[in-house]
Amino acid sequence: MTARSSATQRSRVVGVIASRVDLDQALRMPKPPDLFELRLDRLAGIVDQHRKFSRARDLWSELENKLPRLRAPLIITARHPQEGGGNKLSLRQRRDVLTRFLLHADYVDVELRSASALRSLLTLATQKKVRRIISFHNFKSTPPLRVLCAKARAAKTHGADIFKVATRTDTPVQLARLLDFIAKKDIDLPVSAMGIGKLGAISRVLLARAGSALVYGSVGAETDIEGQLSLKQLRALGIGTMTKSG
């Protein structure tokens, strides 16, 4: 599937797991989304709180033991601190935790800025038949269309199966740039695009209907990402079927 053919297919819905509460709620879902995303950078903070009690390794193991009970394929990511990552993880920490959880993943999400430094991880992912999401986040603005296209081409050189872009959408002009990007005819790569900010919520609806490959929603009712809708809200708006196909 290419980015352009994705417009004729429904967007897949991704439920974001950023805490132990999210994980427990995801495990209980009678109708799971198409995929779950595991924010390892956010969960690392919980582990770090228990290091002085020598429970860090046990907590990671506890998390790993729960993952097979999830009823949808898994995206793993450990976000770069400058692209919204939690707990200021170093490159080595991010590489280590992603490598540990690669066994459980169907996709691994690595930022474009980190793709070269994490080349060994991406190579290992390919060997294990884990697909690649190469992502770009800009919380201050939405770059011009030519910049977004250049980043998509760069993502493809790193073997991206999907290019994910999340940018600031406080104005109609910023939102229009993302819509124009999704509509581009010459990007031979599935694109997942979403806005953050004042127009973030409506951006996710419009971009899903315009052909965004993935639409992300919080597992719980609350989120600290401005403009991100919950899975319940996405379902009410008719985004995806909220069940796995097949």
Backbone as a ProteinNet text record, in pm:
[ID]
protein_1_A
[PRIMARY]
MTARSSATQRSRVVGVIASRVDLDQALRMPKPPDLFELRLDRLAGIVDQHRKFSRARDLWSELENKLPRLRAPLIITARHPQEGGGNKLSLRQRRDVLTRFLLHADYVDVELRSASALRSLLTLATQKKVRRIISFHNFKSTPPLRVLCAKARAAKTHGADIFKVATRTDTPVQLARLLDFIAKKDIDLPVSAMGIGKLGAISRVLLARAGSALVYGSVGAETDIEGQLSLKQLRALGIGTMTKSG
[TERTIARY]
85.1	0	87.8	61.9	133.6	51.6	114.6	43.2	-77.7	-64.3	-175	-289.7	-259	-366.9	-437.2	-368.5	-429.2	-553.6	-567.8	-684.5	-812.4	-801.9	-919.2	-945.7	-861.5	-879.3	-894.2	-961	-981.6	-850.5	-840.8	-725.8	-730	-613.4	-605.7	-590.8	-658.4	-660.7	-559.8	-482.4	-377	-412.1	-418.3	-441.2	-308.6	-288.3	-160.3	-158.1	-59.8	-39.6	80.6	54.5	161.9	177.4	102.9	110.8	64.6	87.1	40.4	-112.3	-174.1	-320.8	-371.7	-306.1	-343.5	-331.2	-220.6	-198.6	-307.7	-340	-445	-579	-606.1	-731.3	-730.9	-616.1	-604.6	-627	-577.8	-593.2	-739.4	-819.7	-960.6	-1053.5	-1001.5	-1087.7	-1156.1	-1290.9	-1359.8	-1346.3	-1330.5	-1312.7	-1185.2	-1071.9	-945.5	-934.1	-846.1	-818.9	-738.5	-702	-625.4	-484.8	-426.6	-294	-288.4	-189.2	-154.4	-13	10.7	145.6	190.8	308	364	470.7	442.1	534.9	635.3	741.6	840.5	912.5	925.5	990	907.8	775.9	690	689.7	684.9	683.6	817.7	924.5	1056.2	1060.5	979.9	976.6	925.3	826.8	774.4	881.2	955.5	1062.2	1170	1204.9	1311.7	1277.4	1150.2	1107.9	1136.2	1147.6	1166.4	1309.9	1401.2	1538.4	1601.3	1573.1	1634.3	1582.2	1471.6	1419.1	1456.1	1544.3	1592.4	1477.7	1374	1259	1249.7	1344.9	1335.1	1324.1	1413.3	1411.1	1280.7	1229.7	1103.8	987.7	990.2	881.8	883.1	1000.3	1007.9	957.1	995.6	950.4	799.3	745.7	600.9	529.5	584.3	526.3	533.9	649.4	665.8	566.6	544.2	455.5	310.6	274.9	137	113.3	217.9	199.6	133.9	165.4	98.5	-52.6	-103.2	-248.7	-318.9	-241.8	-302.9	-363.1	-481.3	-553.6	-541.4	-424	-395.2	-244.5	-196.5	-52.4	4.8	136.8	199.4	304	297.1	402.3	480.3	612.2	691	768.3	783.4	864.1	921.6	1035.8	1098.9	1142.8	1056.5	1067.5	1189.8	1250.8	1361.2	1310.9	1387.9	1341.7	1301.8	1366.8	1335.2	1212.7	1156.5	1035.8	924.3	923	814	839.1	961	991.6	993.4	948.5	946.7	1074.6	1104	1210.4	1352.7	1369.4	1501.2	1595.3	1545.8	1627.1	1742	1857.5	1972.8	1954.2	2038.6	2033.4	2052.6	2149	2175.3	2055.1	1993.3	1875.6	1762.1	1742.3	1636	1665.7	1789.9	1827.6	1808.2	1848.6	1841.1	1697	1609.7	1472.6	1397.9	1426.2	1363.2	1409.9	1537.5	1590.4	1523.8	1507.3	1445.6	1303.5	1227.8	1086.6	1060.2	1164.9	1147	1078.2	1103.6	1044	891.7	836.3	690.7	626.2	705.7	656.3	624.8	526.4	499.3	557.6	567.7	629.7	719.8	827.8	908.9	910.8	887.2	883	1010.1	1087	1211.6	1204.5	1242.8	1240.4	1342.5	1311.9	1403.8	1539.5	1539.3	1664.8	1750.6	1686.7	1757.7	1787.9	1739.3	1747.6	1891.2	1981.2	2121.3	2185.9	2162.2	2222.7	2167.3	2043.7	1981.3	1976.8	2073.3	2075.8	2082.7	2161.5	2173.8	2039.3	1962.7	1830.2	1738.2	1740.9	1655.2	1693.3	1823	1867.9	1816.1	1824.4	1772.9	1622.2	1552.9	1408.5	1375.6	1450.5	1429.3	1452.7	1557.1	1588.1	1475.7	1409.8	1301.2	1164.5	1165.4	1041.8	950.1	1012	939.4	945.6	830.6	827.2	865	903.7	958.6	862.4	839.5	775.3	883.9	910.7	1006.7	924.9	951.5	861	931.6	849.4	896.9	792.3	836.8	746.9	798.9	709.3	745.3	633	663.2	560.9	548.5	627.6	624.3	553.4	559.7	500.5	479.8	420.3	412.8	499.6	605.9	695.5	624	681.9	625.5	619.1	536.2	514.1	644.1	731	855.8	943.7	938.4	1017.1	958.6	826.8	762.2	791.1	787.5	816.8	961.7	1053	1193.7	1213.1	1142.6	1153.9	1095.4	987.7	930.3	1028.1	1095.2	1194.4	1310.8	1352	1460.5	1417.9	1292.9	1242.3	1246	1212.7	1214.3	1355.4	1455.4	1593.3	1635.3	1567.7	1596.5	1506.7	1439.8	1360.6	1224.3	1167.8	1037.3	929.4	846.6	723.6	609.5	619.3	524.4	603.9	568	624.5	518	551.8	458.4	502.8	409.1	439.9	333.8	381.1	292.3	345.7	265	312.9	208.3	252.5	166.2	62.2	-64.2	-173.3	-261.1	-214.7	-293	-370.5	-335.5	-398.8	-446.7	-546.2	-590.9	-478.1	-384.6	-273.2	-188.5	-161.4	-82.3	-155.6	-282.6	-361.9	-366	-379.8	-384.8	-256.3	-143.3	-16.6	-16.4	-69.3	-75.9	-172.3	-284.8	-380.3	-320.5	-246.4	-179.5	-75.1	-6.1	97	35.6	-74.9	-143.3	-190.9	-226.7	-281.2	-174.3	-48	58.6	55.8	76.8	67.8	202	310.8	442.2	521.2	452.5	519.8	481.2	571.5	541.9	568.9	490.3	510.9	383.8	330.8	216.8	252.9	162.6	187.3	80.2	124	34.4	58.6	-42	-25.7	-128.5	-86	-176.4	-130.9	-226.2	-195.4	-195.3	-123.1	-117.1	-150.1	-234.8	-265.5	-413	-443.2	-580.8	-669	-612.6	-688.3	-647.9	-585.4	-537.2	-648.2	-757.1	-865.1	-929	-966.3	-1028.4	-929.8	-799.7	-699.6	-699.2	-715.8	-709.8	-828.4	-942.3	-1060.2	-1042.8	-1004.4	-990	-879.7	-767.3	-655	-686	-761.6	-803.8	-890.2	-980.9	-1069.5	-997.1	-882.7	-803.4	-706.3	-691.8	-607.9	-490.4	-486.1	-378	-377.6	-261	-251.8	-287.8	-246.2	-270.2	-330.7	-423.7	-481.5	-464.8	-400.9	-367.8	-471.3	-508.2	-599.8	-556.2	-586.3	-549.7	-639.5	-580.4	-657.9	-758.8	-714.2	-803.2	-871.9	-957.2	-1033.7	-948.4	-838.4	-755.7	-620.9	-565.1	-433.4	-366.3	-233.6	-161.5	-114.2	-159.9	-126.1	-242.3	-217.9	-323.4	-376.2	-502.9	-564	-580.8	-520.7	-536.6	-671.8	-745.8	-875.9	-856.9	-958	-954.6	-1006.7	-980.4	-1034.2	-1186.5	-1247.6	-1393.1	-1443.6	-1374.3	-1414.7	-1395.6	-1285.4	-1262.1	-1371	-1408	-1513.2	-1645	-1676.3	-1801.6	-1804.3	-1686.4	-1676	-1666.3	-1668	-1664.1	-1527	-1422.7	-1285.7	-1242.5	-1218.6	-1185.4	-1305.6	-1286.6	-1394.8	-1374.6	-1252.5	-1215	-1203.7	-1210.1	-1185.3	-1085.7	-1016.1	-918.1	-989.6	-932.2	-989.1	-942.5	-1016.8	-973	-1074.2
-120.1	0	124	215.9	342.4	448.8	564	673.9	716.2	707.5	755.8	655.6	525.1	427.8	420.4	466.5	460.2	545.8	644.9	733.1	657.4	543.8	466.1	360.1	346.9	251.1	326.4	263.5	332.1	345.1	451	468.9	364.3	315.5	226.2	309.6	268.1	341	281.2	368.7	328.1	379.1	290.5	328.8	347.5	464.2	498.6	455.8	373.9	326.8	400.9	491.1	574.2	557.6	464.8	443.9	301.6	260.4	128.3	123.9	236.6	243.3	223	288.3	269.4	122.7	60	-79.6	-169.3	-150.3	-233.2	-210.8	-86	-57.5	-121.2	-116	-176.9	-327.6	-389.8	-534.5	-574.3	-482.8	-513.9	-476.5	-416.5	-366.8	-481	-480.9	-584.4	-562.5	-433.6	-400.5	-317.4	-381.8	-307.9	-233.8	-134.2	-66	-157.2	-106.3	-186.7	-218.2	-121	-136.8	-64.3	-102.4	-25.8	29.3	148.2	203.4	204.3	146.4	141.9	249.4	352.3	462.8	423.1	357.4	308.3	421.5	536.3	650.2	698.3	692.6	734.1	629.3	504.4	396.8	384.4	430.4	424.7	505	609.7	689.5	609.9	522.9	438	341.2	285.5	192.5	263.5	384.3	458.8	491	513.8	544.3	429.5	307.3	191	139.3	211	161.4	147.6	241.9	236	117.9	58.2	-59.3	-187.7	-172.6	-287.5	-361.6	-286.2	-349.2	-314.3	-238.8	-192.4	-309.7	-406.7	-520.9	-598.7	-612.7	-684.4	-612.6	-478	-402.4	-415.5	-412.6	-435.5	-575.2	-673.8	-810.9	-822.4	-753.5	-753	-697	-589.5	-529.4	-626.2	-687.3	-782.2	-898.2	-945.1	-1059.3	-1026.1	-898.2	-858.3	-839.6	-806.9	-768.4	-875.6	-1004.3	-1104.9	-1108.7	-1048.6	-1047.3	-934.7	-842.1	-738.1	-800.2	-756.3	-817.2	-735.5	-676.6	-602.4	-595.7	-581.9	-568.3	-445.9	-447.1	-347.3	-264.7	-132.3	-38.8	-5.1	-11.3	33.8	159.6	249.3	368.4	415.3	479.1	545.3	680.9	777.6	904.6	986.9	1053.2	1146.1	1261.3	1304	1412.5	1539.6	1570.2	1691.7	1674.7	1553.2	1530.9	1475.6	1525.2	1490.2	1370.3	1318	1201.4	1231.8	1136.4	1153.2	1106.2	1161.6	1114.7	1132.9	1214	1254.2	1135.2	1032.8	913.3	943	885.2	898.5	808	828.7	743.5	597	570.9	433.2	373.5	450	400.3	368.5	454	430.6	307.8	294.8	177.7	48.9	50.8	-70.2	-114.3	-18.3	-56.8	-96.8	-31.8	-72	-211	-238.4	-371	-477.6	-447.5	-544.3	-579.6	-479.4	-501.7	-532.6	-538.6	-563.4	-697.1	-792.7	-925.4	-920.9	-820.8	-810.9	-722.1	-661.7	-555.3	-603.2	-536.6	-548.6	-429.2	-314.8	-194	-133.7	-70.3	13.5	153.3	252.7	393	461.6	513.6	586.2	720.8	828	959.5	967.3	1047.8	1068.7	1117	1204.8	1258	1147.9	1036.8	928.8	809.9	812.8	693.7	649.9	744.1	706.4	650.3	715.6	670.3	535.7	505.9	378.7	281.1	294.4	207.2	59.7	27.3	-112.8	-167.4	-85.5	-127.9	-149.9	-59.8	-73.8	-196.7	-226.6	-347.7	-472.2	-470.7	-583.5	-597.4	-485.6	-489.1	-558	-524.2	-587.4	-738	-777.6	-920	-994.2	-925.4	-986.8	-961.7	-905.8	-878.3	-780.6	-686	-577.1	-456.5	-401	-291.5	-157.8	-62.9	63.2	179.3	255.4	385.9	489.1	574	683.7	810.8	881.8	989.9	1124.2	1227.8	1366	1442.9	1508.7	1586.4	1728.8	1824.4	1965.9	2031.6	2065.3	2118.3	2270.4	2332.8	2478.5	2526.3	2447.9	2494	2375.4	2403.9	2306.9	2359.4	2289	2337.2	2346.1	2420.1	2426.6	2288.1	2278.3	2150.7	2090.9	2173.8	2121.3	2057.2	2112.3	2055.1	1921	1913.8	1788.4	1679.7	1717.1	1619.9	1571.9	1663.4	1626.6	1529.3	1549.6	1460.1	1323.2	1320	1192	1113.9	1184.6	1117.2	1065.5	1144.3	1100.7	977.6	976.5	860.4	735.2	751.7	635.5	580.3	667.5	620.1	538.3	559.5	481	357.6	324.6	201.8	211.2	330.6	346.9	267.8	201.8	143.2	243.9	333.7	443.6	565.8	682.6	808.3	876	904.7	969.2	1113.2	1207.2	1347.3	1405.8	1470.3	1538	1679.1	1779.7	1917.8	2009.6	2128.4	2228.9	2278.8	2271.4	2322.4	2414.7	2536.3	2637.8	2726.4	2721.4	2808.8	2727.7	2779.8	2711.9	2692	2785.6	2772.4	2650.1	2631.5	2515.8	2385.5	2380.9	2261.7	2234.6	2340.4	2324.1	2261.8	2294.8	2235.8	2084	2036.7	1892.3	1826.2	1890.9	1834.9	1829.9	1933.4	1934.4	1822.4	1801.3	1697.4	1559.1	1532.9	1404	1382.3	1493.1	1483.4	1472	1487.5	1482.9	1351	1360	1241.9	1171.1	1236	1182.8	1129.9	1098.9	1039.7	892.5	805.9	663	598	639.9	592.5	622.7	527.5	558.3	666.4	760.4	872.9	875.9	893.1	917.5	1060.1	1144.4	1286.3	1326.8	1412.4	1459.9	1595	1674.4	1805.3	1803.9	1898.8	1919.9	2066.6	2094.8	2234	2265.1	2393.1	2440.5	2368.3	2335.2	2264.9	2117.6	2069	1930.9	1828.7	1848.2	1750.2	1741.4	1856	1852.9	1806.5	1833.6	1788.1	1636.7	1569.6	1423.7	1362.6	1428.7	1382.2	1406.1	1528.9	1563.2	1483.1	1465.7	1393	1243.9	1189.5	1049.3	1031.9	1126	1116.5	1146.1	1216	1246.1	1134.1	1034.4	920.1	893.6	956	927.3	779.1	717.5	572.5	529.6	608.8	578	699.7	675.6	781	739.8	825.2	791.6	849.5	769.4	814.4	762.1	836.5	792.8	677.7	583.4	470.9	519.9	608	663.4	789.3	844	962.3	1088.1	1087.4	1206.6	1185.8	1296.4	1293	1427.2	1428.4	1554.9	1608.1	1545.8	1591.9	1675.9	1804.2	1895.5	1858.6	1826.6	1792.8	1644.3	1561.1	1416.8	1373.1	1300.3	1248	1111.8	1069.7	936.1	833.9	707.3	602.9	608.4	637.1	647	759.5	873.1	985.9	954.3	889.9	852.4	758	665.4	570.8	643.2	738.4	813.3	895.6	935.8	1014.7	927.3	796.1	705.3	686.1	715.1	697	554	478.2	335.2	256.7	128.8	43.5	8.5	40.4	11.2	-137.7	-219.4	-361.4	-404.3	-511	-561.9	-624.8	-605.5	-667.2	-812.5	-890.3	-1027	-1125.6
0	0	0	-88.2	-90.5	-22.5	-2.5	63.5	-17.8	-149.6	-231.6	-235.2	-234.8	-236.2	-102.2	7.2	139.6	149.7	61.5	67.2	36.7	-35.2	-68.1	37.6	138.8	245	376.2	470.8	598.5	674.8	752.4	839.3	950.3	987.7	1102.5	1230.3	1333.6	1459.7	1555.9	1621	1714.1	1853.2	1950.1	2088.8	2160.8	2218.6	2280.4	2427.4	2462	2599.5	2656.2	2751	2805.8	2956.8	3016	3160.5	3191.9	3314.9	3357.5	3360.1	3394	3391.3	3248.7	3151.5	3010.8	2970.2	3010.8	2973.6	3030.6	3157.7	3218.5	3149	3109.9	3039.6	2900.9	2833.6	2700.8	2706.8	2811	2825.9	2845.1	2897.8	2925.2	2810.8	2705.9	2598.1	2523.3	2520	2442.4	2291.4	2252	2110.6	2096.6	2079.1	2069.7	1937.2	1930.3	1802.5	1710.9	1596.9	1501.1	1553.1	1624.7	1681.2	1815.6	1895.9	2014.8	1996.9	2053.6	2060	2205.8	2231.9	2365.7	2378.4	2459.8	2480.7	2589.4	2549.4	2644.2	2716.1	2651.3	2717	2836.1	2823.9	2934.9	3045.9	3008.7	3106.9	3178.8	3115.8	3178.7	3307.3	3317.6	3438.5	3557	3532.6	3639	3686.1	3591.3	3626.1	3706.1	3661.5	3727.5	3872.9	3901.2	4037.6	4133.5	4078.6	4165.1	4164.9	4100.6	4093.1	4231.6	4320	4451.9	4534.3	4486.8	4554.5	4479.5	4378.9	4299.8	4230.9	4194	4128.2	3980.9	3927.7	3789.1	3692.3	3709.3	3617.3	3629.5	3752.4	3771.8	3704.1	3708.1	3646.8	3495	3432.7	3288.7	3255.5	3336.4	3312.1	3328.6	3428.5	3449.4	3327.2	3271.6	3151.9	3034.8	3015.2	2904.5	2915.5	3036	3054.8	3020.7	3028.5	2997.6	2848.4	2773.6	2633.1	2547.1	2565.7	2480.7	2497.1	2603	2625.1	2550	2493.3	2411.2	2286	2250.3	2138.3	2010.5	1989.3	1866	1848.5	1725.2	1701.4	1772.2	1793.4	1878.9	1804.3	1824.7	1785.2	1911.9	1905.8	2020.3	1980.9	2076.5	2053.6	2185.8	2179.9	2294.9	2243.2	2257.8	2187.9	2231.4	2132.5	2158.1	2245.7	2346.3	2434.1	2359.3	2247.3	2173	2082.5	2080.3	2001.7	2090	2214.2	2304.2	2392	2391.2	2472.8	2621.3	2699.4	2843.6	2909	3025.5	3114.5	3062.1	2957	2909.3	2889.8	2822	2799.3	2704.3	2734.1	2645.9	2524.9	2423.4	2305.3	2344.1	2431.6	2473	2545.5	2634.3	2705.4	2609.5	2512.7	2414.6	2330.4	2286.4	2206.8	2287.4	2412.5	2494.8	2517.1	2549.5	2579.6	2452.1	2341.6	2215.1	2172.8	2190.9	2157.1	2243.3	2371.2	2463.4	2420.7	2377	2347.1	2199.8	2119.2	1975.8	1949.5	2035.7	2021	2020.8	2089.6	2103.9	1997.9	1912.5	1825.5	1684.2	1624.9	1481.7	1406.8	1477.2	1423	1529.4	1484.8	1572.7	1513	1598.3	1555.8	1603.7	1508.1	1537.2	1465.4	1533.6	1471.5	1358.3	1259.4	1147.7	1197.7	1299	1352.5	1417.6	1459.2	1528.6	1439	1315.7	1230.9	1205	1181.8	1157	1282.3	1396.2	1521.7	1566.6	1527	1564.2	1446.9	1356.3	1238	1276.2	1378.4	1419.3	1468	1537.6	1582.4	1463	1366.6	1248.5	1166.8	1161	1091.9	1162.5	1295.1	1373.5	1354.6	1347.3	1324.3	1192.1	1088.4	958.4	966.7	1036.2	1051.7	1122.7	1215.2	1292.2	1229.6	1107.5	1033.5	1107.9	1177.1	1242	1148.7	1114.6	1018.7	1084.1	1000	1047.1	1024.9	1131.3	1119.9	1147.1	1051	1069.5	1089.2	1198.7	1238	1250.6	1244.1	1259.4	1339.4	1447.2	1531.9	1542.3	1525.3	1541.3	1622.7	1746.8	1836.6	1828.9	1742.2	1730.5	1605	1497.7	1371.2	1278	1162.6	1053.1	939.5	904.3	798.6	664	570	434	369.4	267.2	200	147.4	90.6	34.5	141.7	264.3	375.1	417.6	427.3	464	360.5	233.5	127.6	135.2	165.9	179.4	295.2	403.7	518.4	486.3	409.4	368.9	281.9	190.7	106.6	190.6	289.3	378.4	458.1	504	577.5	491.6	365.3	275.4	256.9	255.3	242.6	364.3	476.5	597.2	607	499.1	494.5	559.4	566.8	631.7	558.9	636.4	583.9	593.6	691.7	710.1	754.4	702.4	752.4	836.2	961.3	1053.2	1077.6	1066.6	1090.7	1183.4	1290.4	1385.1	1406.9	1373.7	1379.2	1442.2	1476.4	1537.2	1438	1478.5	1394.2	1478.5	1496.5	1567.4	1471.1	1342.2	1243.4	1123.5	1049.4	928	826.9	819.3	724.9	759.1	886.9	928.3	897.7	924.9	895.3	745.4	665.7	519.9	466.9	528.8	485.2	503.5	618.5	639.8	541.6	515.3	419.1	278.9	240.5	110.3	104.1	215	219.7	200.6	268.6	254.5	110.2	43.6	-92.1	-199.8	-164.3	-265.3	-341.7	-472.6	-558.6	-578.1	-539.4	-575.5	-456.1	-346.2	-230.8	-225.5	-268.3	-277	-140.9	-40.8	95	175.5	249.5	336.2	436.8	457.2	547.5	655.3	778.3	890.8	936.9	927.7	961.6	1065.8	1157.8	1262.9	1313.3	1360.6	1415.5	1566.8	1623.1	1767	1791.5	1888.7	1917.6	1906.1	1880.6	1881.2	1779.4	1664.7	1559.8	1552.4	1658.2	1659	1645.1	1719	1716.3	1577.5	1520.5	1387.7	1282	1302.6	1205.9	1195.9	1307.1	1307.4	1233.5	1245.1	1172.3	1022.1	986	844.2	777.4	847.5	788.6	775	868.8	855.7	731.3	710.7	594.3	464.3	475.9	356	320.8	409.3	375.5	466.9	585.4	680	714.1	706.1	724.3	865.8	963.8	1104.5	1173.1	1264.3	1346.7	1491.7	1571.3	1709	1805.2	1905.1	2008.4	2143.6	2248.1	2382.3	2425.9	2499.1	2551	2654.3	2743.2	2844.3	2796.3	2880.5	2843.4	2843	2919.1	2931.3	2864.3	2812.5	2749.7	2770.7	2774.6	2788.1	2653.7	2545.1	2410.7	2357.7	2336.2	2294.2	2155.2	2150.1	2022.3	1998.8	2082.5	2064	2118.6	2038.2	2079.9	2145.9	2219.6	2278.8	2177.7	2204.3	2117.8	2113.9	2227	2232.8	2143.5	2145.5	2061.2	1913.5	1879.3	1739.3	1689.9	1774.7	1736.4	1713	1801.3	1787.7	1659.2	1612	1489.8	1364.7	1383.7	1270	1210.1	1287.1	1237.5	1263.8	1157.1	1171.8	1218.3	1231.2	1281.5	1427.2	1479.5	1616.8	1645.1	1540.8	1557.7	1454.8	1482.8	1387.5	1270	1151.2	1033.4	1025.7	949.3	929.8	984.7
[MASK]
++++++++++++++++++++++++++++++++++++++++++++++++++++++++++++++++++++++++++++++++++++++++++++++++++++++++++++++++++++++++++++++++++++++++++++++++++++++++++++++++++++++++++++++++++++++++++++++++++++++++++++++++++++++++++++++++++++++++++++++++++++++

